[in-house]
Amino acid sequence: MSLVYHGSILLYSALGPNFFVAQQYRLLSMAHEHVNVILALNYSVIYLGIAGGAALGGGALHYVPLAQLGWVAAGCTLLSLLLLFLSIRVSKRTGCLVA
């Protein structure tokens, strides 16, 4: 395998979990009196997303070859970015933007 491949795996392994710490800090700063419920719901949604992604990838393999599965993932990423920008726009319009 190439050095770029191993380097990217190493970088993702080292920095990937930091996203969860920042997300938990943000959630807990909004409502620190409900720590147990917030963390339980956060982890539940994370695991639901992992399971949903695995199911979508497995289902996509019935229709596209393995070498093209990256395009399905790219489409899902673009869809999630579109939903993020749409939710930010709606939040700003309604005045319900959460810090």
Backbone bond lengths (Angstrom), bond angles and torsions (degrees), N, CA, C in turn:
res aa  C-N    CA-C-N  psi(-1)  N-CA   C-N-CA  omega(-1)  CA-C   N-CA-C  phi
1 M - - - 1.455 - - 1.527 109.17 -
2 S 1.291 114.86 157.89 1.457 119.09 -175.50 1.524 111.54 -81.45
3 L 1.302 114.44 162.94 1.458 121.53 178.14 1.532 111.02 -67.21
4 V 1.321 117.13 -34.31 1.463 121.14 178.88 1.533 110.22 -64.90
5 Y 1.317 116.00 -41.29 1.469 120.07 179.18 1.524 110.40 -62.04
6 H 1.318 116.87 -50.11 1.467 120.31 -178.57 1.523 111.05 -65.52
7 G 1.324 116.66 -37.28 1.457 119.51 178.11 1.511 112.80 -65.21
8 S 1.330 116.55 -39.99 1.470 119.20 179.38 1.525 111.24 -69.22
9 I 1.319 117.61 -36.95 1.474 120.36 176.19 1.524 110.19 -65.15
10 L 1.322 117.09 -42.16 1.458 120.94 178.48 1.522 110.55 -63.27
11 L 1.314 117.54 -44.34 1.463 121.42 179.86 1.528 111.16 -63.87
12 Y 1.318 117.48 -43.44 1.463 120.65 178.95 1.531 110.53 -65.00
13 S 1.317 117.04 -40.50 1.465 120.42 -179.77 1.522 111.55 -65.99
14 A 1.321 116.92 -34.96 1.456 120.15 -178.55 1.524 112.60 -79.81
15 L 1.320 117.80 -37.65 1.457 120.51 -172.81 1.525 114.46 -103.02
16 G 1.311 118.94 -19.47 1.458 122.15 -176.61 1.514 115.03 -57.67
17 P 1.336 118.74 -46.47 1.471 119.10 -179.18 1.520 114.41 -66.19
18 N 1.321 118.70 -16.89 1.466 120.62 179.25 1.520 112.06 -64.73
19 F 1.310 117.75 -24.43 1.463 120.80 177.18 1.526 110.71 -60.51
20 F 1.317 116.92 -41.19 1.460 120.29 -176.80 1.524 111.79 -67.46
21 V 1.318 117.38 -35.85 1.462 120.92 178.83 1.526 110.12 -64.72
22 A 1.322 117.12 -45.64 1.464 120.36 179.33 1.525 111.15 -64.95
23 Q 1.319 116.59 -38.58 1.465 120.13 179.27 1.525 110.54 -65.65
24 Q 1.323 117.52 -42.88 1.462 120.36 179.42 1.526 111.42 -65.96
25 Y 1.317 116.79 -39.47 1.463 119.94 178.07 1.533 110.45 -60.58
26 R 1.323 116.12 -43.69 1.462 120.13 179.84 1.532 111.00 -64.26
27 L 1.314 116.77 -44.08 1.462 119.77 179.82 1.523 111.68 -64.65
28 L 1.321 116.48 -43.21 1.460 119.52 -178.17 1.522 112.34 -71.11
29 S 1.322 118.03 -27.14 1.457 119.65 177.35 1.525 111.55 -72.44
30 M 1.326 117.08 -20.80 1.465 119.70 178.69 1.524 111.78 -79.67
31 A 1.318 117.89 -36.62 1.470 121.16 -178.37 1.527 109.16 -151.10
32 H 1.321 116.19 76.91 1.457 120.06 -175.27 1.525 113.83 -71.83
33 E 1.313 117.66 -12.59 1.463 119.73 179.16 1.535 112.55 -78.20
34 H 1.318 117.62 -10.61 1.465 121.84 -179.44 1.532 111.05 -118.17
35 V 1.313 116.23 46.78 1.467 121.94 -173.34 1.521 111.81 -57.64
36 N 1.305 117.92 -49.94 1.470 121.10 -174.95 1.527 112.04 -62.11
37 V 1.308 116.57 -44.74 1.467 120.29 -178.23 1.528 110.62 -68.27
38 I 1.324 116.87 -43.05 1.462 120.26 -178.84 1.515 111.37 -62.35
39 L 1.325 117.09 -46.92 1.464 119.65 -179.08 1.522 111.54 -67.00
40 A 1.326 117.38 -38.49 1.464 119.94 178.74 1.525 111.15 -64.33
41 L 1.324 117.07 -44.61 1.463 119.98 178.88 1.525 111.67 -67.39
42 N 1.328 116.53 -37.45 1.461 119.88 179.40 1.531 110.56 -62.97
43 Y 1.321 116.55 -47.99 1.467 119.02 179.23 1.526 111.68 -66.54
44 S 1.309 117.60 -34.53 1.465 120.03 177.99 1.522 110.98 -63.11
45 V 1.319 116.91 -42.41 1.459 120.50 -179.96 1.529 110.70 -69.19
46 I 1.328 116.93 -37.11 1.471 120.01 176.74 1.527 110.13 -61.53
47 Y 1.332 116.98 -48.12 1.463 120.13 -179.85 1.525 111.81 -66.55
48 L 1.317 117.09 -34.78 1.457 120.64 176.10 1.526 110.43 -64.07
49 G 1.321 116.80 -40.10 1.462 120.37 176.83 1.522 112.33 -65.31
50 I 1.324 117.14 -39.73 1.467 120.44 177.56 1.525 110.34 -64.04
51 A 1.326 116.40 -45.36 1.464 119.85 179.52 1.523 111.48 -66.22
52 G 1.317 116.99 -39.87 1.465 120.20 178.41 1.520 111.96 -65.16
53 G 1.330 116.99 -39.29 1.456 120.38 177.08 1.519 112.29 -65.34
54 A 1.325 115.99 -39.35 1.465 119.67 177.58 1.527 110.82 -66.25
55 A 1.317 116.59 -40.74 1.466 120.04 178.86 1.530 111.06 -66.57
56 L 1.318 116.83 -41.61 1.457 120.40 178.28 1.526 111.26 -64.33
57 G 1.330 116.33 -43.05 1.465 119.85 177.63 1.513 112.34 -64.32
58 G 1.323 117.03 -41.13 1.462 120.12 177.24 1.511 112.38 -65.66
59 G 1.331 116.19 -39.73 1.462 119.46 177.43 1.519 112.59 -68.61
60 A 1.332 116.03 -35.42 1.464 119.72 179.46 1.518 111.51 -67.70
61 L 1.313 117.45 -27.86 1.466 120.25 179.45 1.524 112.80 -65.57
62 H 1.315 117.17 -18.67 1.469 119.85 175.80 1.526 111.51 -74.22
63 Y 1.334 116.43 -20.76 1.461 120.06 -174.62 1.524 114.28 -113.93
64 V 1.328 117.60 -26.36 1.469 120.60 180.00 1.526 109.00 -125.02
65 P 1.325 117.13 150.71 1.459 118.72 177.04 1.531 111.17 -69.74
66 L 1.316 115.33 161.34 1.457 121.39 -177.01 1.529 111.97 -58.19
67 A 1.314 116.85 -37.04 1.467 120.47 -179.02 1.525 112.04 -66.28
68 Q 1.313 118.91 -20.14 1.466 122.66 -179.28 1.526 113.06 -99.30
69 L 1.319 117.46 2.96 1.463 120.68 -176.74 1.530 111.97 -65.14
70 G 1.316 117.37 -26.02 1.463 120.72 177.21 1.517 112.72 -62.31
71 W 1.335 116.60 -32.02 1.465 120.01 177.85 1.523 111.43 -68.45
72 V 1.324 116.58 -34.21 1.468 120.29 175.77 1.524 109.28 -65.75
73 A 1.329 116.44 -42.69 1.459 120.53 178.13 1.522 111.14 -64.41
74 A 1.326 117.35 -39.20 1.468 120.29 177.90 1.527 110.99 -64.28
75 G 1.322 116.95 -38.86 1.462 120.69 176.54 1.517 111.96 -63.69
76 C 1.325 116.62 -40.60 1.468 120.35 177.38 1.526 111.00 -65.40
77 T 1.321 116.49 -38.00 1.463 120.80 177.96 1.523 110.81 -64.89
78 L 1.325 117.24 -44.38 1.464 120.26 178.03 1.525 111.57 -63.75
79 L 1.324 116.52 -39.38 1.460 120.06 177.44 1.527 111.07 -63.76
80 S 1.314 117.70 -41.14 1.463 120.16 179.63 1.524 111.42 -67.53
81 L 1.340 117.72 -37.24 1.463 120.09 175.90 1.521 111.22 -65.64
82 L 1.316 116.86 -39.69 1.459 120.83 177.15 1.530 110.80 -61.60
83 L 1.329 117.11 -43.57 1.465 120.61 178.36 1.523 111.51 -66.20
84 L 1.334 116.99 -36.18 1.464 120.20 177.46 1.520 110.66 -63.09
85 F 1.329 117.05 -49.92 1.462 120.13 -179.55 1.523 111.63 -64.06
86 L 1.319 116.75 -36.36 1.462 120.14 177.25 1.529 111.22 -65.55
87 S 1.324 117.63 -41.53 1.464 120.15 179.78 1.520 111.28 -68.14
88 I 1.332 117.76 -35.75 1.463 120.16 176.45 1.524 110.11 -65.12
89 R 1.311 116.03 -41.90 1.471 120.09 -179.75 1.533 111.06 -64.41
90 V 1.331 116.84 -42.83 1.465 120.11 178.90 1.526 110.39 -67.13
91 S 1.338 117.53 -38.71 1.465 120.66 178.81 1.513 111.94 -63.90
92 K 1.326 116.94 -40.37 1.465 119.48 178.30 1.522 111.09 -67.80
93 R 1.322 116.61 -36.66 1.459 120.47 -178.54 1.533 111.21 -69.33
94 T 1.329 116.81 -39.28 1.457 120.29 -178.23 1.519 112.89 -87.91
95 G 1.327 117.03 -11.07 1.461 120.26 179.80 1.510 113.43 79.17
96 C 1.321 118.02 18.08 1.468 121.74 -178.91 1.527 111.45 -104.38
97 L 1.310 117.37 33.15 1.466 121.06 -178.63 1.515 109.36 -71.61
98 V 1.328 115.72 122.85 1.461 121.79 -179.60 1.511 108.08 -90.84
99 A 1.310 116.18 132.68 1.478 121.16 -177.70 1.505 112.22 -67.33
